[in-house]
Amino acid sequence: MMGLVAPGTARSVLALRALLVVLPFAALALALPAVPHWFVLVGVAVCSLVWAQAPDHAAGVGAIGLVAGWWSAHDVLDWRVLVVGLLLVLAHVTAVVLAHGTGALPVDPHLVGLWGRRSLLTLVPMPLAYVALRGLDSVAAPPWLWASAGLPVAVALLVTARLTQARPE
């Protein structure tokens, strides 16, 4: 069985692999003092370790999905949700950067910069959605209000998607 990292792996790769394990747990730790169910903790641990070993593996979806699912199931809508979203985006981008390399060679700083800028653009819709959800009362608001609030969020998502597409150089 192959270990988590190959001998001679660059420190930058080791640091990013460690982030893939730590970031989903940091997102869950924001829930304290409420402790997630043992299944969620074990699932995130297993998925994060597999993800750190193989950054392009579907286990990353499992780690992110378990964390996001736990937060969604508990109807938490305060400032912590924004930090959780940031941590999960950072974990995803870390995996993308790692998946572009050979697994042992140092991470290219230009690649980190490129994906860092792209990840910042993907965060644009997050505060808009948060403000919309915090500001609207689902019981008192008429149905047309939700559609009109969702329109700017959808436009922000489309603009973000367009800005993050690769451009020929």
C-alpha positions in Angstrom: 0.0 0.0 0.0 1.3 3.4 -0.9 2.0 5.9 1.8 0.5 9.3 2.1 3.5 10.9 0.3 6.4 9.7 -1.7 9.9 10.0 -0.4 11.6 13.2 -1.5 8.3 15.1 -1.8 8.8 18.9 -1.8 7.8 20.8 1.4 5.3 22.9 -0.5 3.5 19.8 -1.6 3.6 18.5 2.0 2.1 21.8 3.3 -0.7 21.7 0.7 -1.5 18.1 1.5 -1.7 18.9 5.2 -4.1 21.7 4.3 -6.4 19.2 2.6 -6.6 17.3 5.8 -6.9 20.4 8.1 -9.3 22.7 6.3 -12.4 20.5 6.4 -11.9 20.0 10.1 -11.4 23.7 10.7 -14.7 24.2 9.0 -16.3 21.7 11.3 -14.5 23.2 14.3 -16.4 26.5 13.8 -19.5 24.6 15.0 -18.1 24.2 18.5 -19.5 23.8 21.2 -21.9 21.7 19.1 -20.0 18.5 18.2 -20.8 16.9 14.8 -22.0 13.3 14.8 -19.3 10.7 14.9 -20.2 9.6 11.4 -19.5 13.1 10.0 -16.1 13.2 11.9 -15.0 9.8 10.7 -16.2 10.5 7.2 -14.4 13.8 7.0 -11.2 12.2 8.4 -11.3 9.3 5.9 -12.2 11.5 2.9 -9.6 14.1 3.8 -6.8 11.6 4.1 -7.7 10.0 0.7 -8.0 13.5 -0.8 -4.6 14.5 0.5 -3.1 11.4 -1.1 -4.9 11.8 -4.4 -6.1 15.5 -4.8 -8.1 14.6 -7.9 -10.0 11.8 -6.2 -13.8 12.1 -5.6 -13.1 11.8 -1.9 -12.8 15.6 -1.9 -16.4 15.9 -2.8 -17.1 13.6 0.2 -15.2 15.8 2.6 -16.7 19.0 1.3 -20.2 17.5 1.1 -20.1 16.1 4.6 -19.1 19.5 6.1 -21.5 21.5 4.0 -24.3 19.0 4.7 -23.7 19.2 8.4 -23.9 23.0 8.4 -27.0 22.9 6.1 -28.8 20.3 8.3 -28.4 22.5 11.4 -29.8 25.7 9.8 -27.0 27.9 10.9 -27.0 31.2 9.2 -24.5 33.5 11.0 -21.0 34.8 10.2 -19.5 31.4 10.6 -21.1 30.2 7.4 -19.1 32.7 5.4 -15.9 31.4 7.1 -16.9 27.8 6.4 -17.5 28.7 2.8 -14.1 30.3 2.5 -12.4 27.3 4.1 -14.1 24.9 1.8 -13.2 26.9 -1.3 -9.6 27.1 -0.1 -9.6 23.3 0.3 -10.9 22.8 -3.2 -8.4 25.2 -4.7 -5.6 23.6 -2.8 -6.6 20.2 -4.3 -6.8 21.8 -7.8 -3.2 23.2 -7.4 -1.9 19.8 -6.2 -3.7 17.9 -9.0 -1.7 20.0 -11.5 1.6 18.8 -10.2 3.5 15.5 -10.3 2.9 14.8 -6.6 6.5 15.3 -5.5 7.9 18.3 -7.3 7.6 21.8 -5.7 4.4 23.7 -6.4 4.8 26.4 -9.1 4.2 29.8 -7.5 2.6 31.1 -10.8 0.0 28.3 -10.6 -0.8 29.2 -7.0 -1.2 32.8 -8.0 -3.5 31.9 -10.9 -5.8 29.7 -8.9 -5.6 32.2 -5.9 -7.0 34.9 -8.2 -9.7 32.6 -9.6 -10.7 31.5 -6.1 -11.2 35.1 -5.0 -13.6 35.6 -7.9 -15.6 32.5 -6.9 -16.1 34.1 -3.5 -17.9 37.1 -4.9 -21.4 35.6 -4.8 -21.0 34.3 -1.2 -21.6 37.5 0.7 -24.4 38.5 -1.7 -26.2 35.2 -1.0 -25.6 35.6 2.7 -27.0 39.1 2.9 -30.0 38.0 0.8 -30.7 35.1 3.1 -30.2 37.1 6.3 -32.3 40.0 5.1 -35.3 38.2 3.8 -38.0 36.6 6.0 -39.1 33.4 4.3 -42.6 33.6 5.9 -43.5 37.3 5.5 -41.8 37.8 2.1 -44.0 37.5 -1.0 -42.8 34.9 -3.6 -41.7 37.5 -6.1 -39.3 38.9 -3.6 -37.3 35.7 -3.5 -37.0 35.6 -7.3 -35.9 39.2 -7.4 -33.3 38.6 -4.7 -32.1 35.5 -6.5 -31.5 37.4 -9.7 -28.5 39.4 -8.5 -27.0 36.3 -7.0 -27.5 34.4 -10.3 -25.9 37.3 -12.3 -23.0 37.4 -9.9 -22.5 33.6 -10.4 -22.6 34.0 -14.2 -20.2 36.9 -14.2 -17.8 34.9 -11.8 -18.0 31.9 -14.1 -17.2 34.0 -17.1 -14.3 35.7 -15.4 -12.8 32.4 -14.2 -12.7 30.8 -17.7 -9.3 30.1 -19.1 -8.2 32.7 -21.7 -5.8 31.9 -24.5 -2.5 33.6 -24.0 
